[in-house]
Amino acid sequence: MIAPYAGARALELRIVNTWDSELIELQCELTLSRFEGEGNERTRRFYPLVLERSRVALFPLSWTIVHPIDQSSPLRNETPGSLLASHAEVFVLLTGIEETFSQAVHARSSYTADEILWNMRFANVFEPVSERGIRIDASRLDQVIPA
């Protein structure tokens, strides 16, 4: 989703660890793909999206992955209509290590322009389980509310 962020906007997505074990050294890469040019001269271009944080050492609960949309962002002048017209797609690559067996794990996904929500923010997924503990309600992972 494109959400208000630090006085500007950001592309955000949220992930949660549903494994029974911990994931460590989790890394994320986001890439924007879109068609550029006129008429028959349209070419698909790929742009890495710089993340606020591209790596977490330990991933026990959830992570909101944030690409701040600043002057250097390829998303800086985009609108819902312009992303649709350019057939934009955001590719997500996650890599990490499953702690129990030290096994490398990978996950990939993508979001097309029509799947990107605008002017929303994530609903809270945390719920208390005791005075000192919390847990994640993974069923609320993709719940959003108007910003």
C-alpha positions in Angstrom: 0.0 0.0 0.0 1.0 3.6 -0.4 0.6 5.2 3.1 1.4 8.5 4.8 4.8 8.3 6.3 7.0 10.8 8.1 5.3 13.8 6.5 5.4 12.2 3.0 4.4 8.8 1.6 5.8 5.3 1.6 5.2 2.0 -0.1 4.6 -0.5 2.8 4.0 -4.2 3.1 3.8 -6.3 6.2 4.9 -9.8 6.7 4.5 -12.1 9.7 6.4 -15.2 10.8 4.0 -18.2 10.9 6.8 -20.8 11.2 7.1 -22.7 14.4 10.7 -21.7 14.5 12.6 -18.4 14.3 13.9 -17.0 11.1 17.2 -15.2 11.3 19.2 -12.9 9.0 16.0 -12.1 7.1 16.6 -9.8 4.1 14.1 -8.2 1.7 14.5 -6.7 -1.8 11.8 -4.8 -3.6 11.9 -4.1 -7.3 9.6 -1.9 -9.3 8.9 -3.0 -12.9 7.0 -0.8 -15.3 6.7 -0.1 -19.0 8.2 3.2 -20.2 8.2 5.0 -23.6 5.7 5.7 -26.3 3.7 3.5 -28.7 5.6 0.5 -30.0 8.8 1.8 -28.2 7.7 0.8 -24.8 10.3 -1.1 -22.8 10.0 -2.8 -19.4 12.4 -1.2 -16.9 13.3 -2.4 -13.4 14.2 -0.2 -10.5 15.4 -1.3 -7.1 13.4 0.3 -4.3 15.6 1.5 -1.4 14.2 0.3 1.9 14.2 2.0 5.3 15.5 -1.3 6.6 16.4 -4.2 4.3 17.5 -6.7 6.9 16.4 -7.9 10.3 18.7 -10.1 12.4 15.8 -11.9 14.2 12.3 -12.2 12.9 10.1 -13.5 15.7 6.8 -11.6 15.0 6.1 -9.2 12.2 7.9 -6.7 10.0 6.5 -3.7 8.1 8.8 -3.3 5.1 9.0 0.4 4.1 10.2 2.1 1.0 10.1 5.9 1.7 8.9 7.8 -1.4 11.3 10.7 -1.6 12.9 12.6 -4.4 15.1 9.7 -5.4 12.3 7.2 -5.5 11.0 5.9 -8.8 7.5 6.2 -7.3 7.8 9.9 -6.4 5.4 11.2 -9.1 3.2 8.1 -9.5 -0.5 8.0 -9.1 -2.9 5.0 -9.2 -3.6 5.8 -12.8 0.0 6.2 -13.9 0.9 2.9 -12.3 -1.9 1.1 -14.0 -1.0 2.7 -17.4 2.6 1.6 -17.1 1.6 -2.0 -16.0 3.6 -1.5 -12.9 4.4 -4.4 -10.6 6.4 -4.6 -7.4 8.5 -7.8 -6.9 9.3 -8.9 -3.4 12.1 -11.3 -2.5 12.7 -12.5 1.0 15.7 -14.6 2.0 16.6 -15.9 5.5 17.8 -18.8 7.6 15.5 -21.1 9.5 17.2 -21.3 12.9 16.5 -24.9 13.9 18.1 -26.6 10.9 20.2 -23.6 9.6 18.4 -24.0 6.3 18.2 -21.2 3.8 14.6 -20.2 3.1 13.2 -18.0 0.3 9.9 -16.5 -0.5 8.8 -14.3 -3.4 5.7 -12.5 -4.4 4.6 -9.6 -6.5 1.9 -6.9 -6.4 0.4 -5.5 -9.6 -0.7 -1.8 -9.8 -4.3 -2.8 -9.2 -3.4 -4.5 -6.0 -1.7 -1.5 -4.4 -4.0 0.3 -2.0 -3.6 4.1 -1.6 -4.0 6.3 1.5 -4.5 3.4 3.9 -2.5 2.2 6.9 -2.2 -1.2 8.5 -4.5 -2.2 11.4 -3.0 -3.3 14.6 -2.1 -7.0 14.7 -0.7 -7.2 18.2 -2.8 -8.4 21.1 -1.8 -8.7 24.8 -1.7 -12.2 26.3 -0.5 -11.1 29.7 0.8 -8.0 31.5 4.2 -8.5 29.8 3.5 -10.4 26.7 2.0 -9.9 23.3 1.2 -12.1 20.3 0.4 -11.6 16.7 -3.0 -12.3 15.2 -1.9 -13.4 11.8 -5.5 -13.3 10.5 -5.3 -9.5 10.7 -2.0 -9.3 8.7 -3.6 -7.7 5.6 -6.3 -5.6 7.4 -6.0 -1.9 6.6 -7.9 1.2 7.6 -8.1 4.6 6.0 -5.2 6.9 6.7 
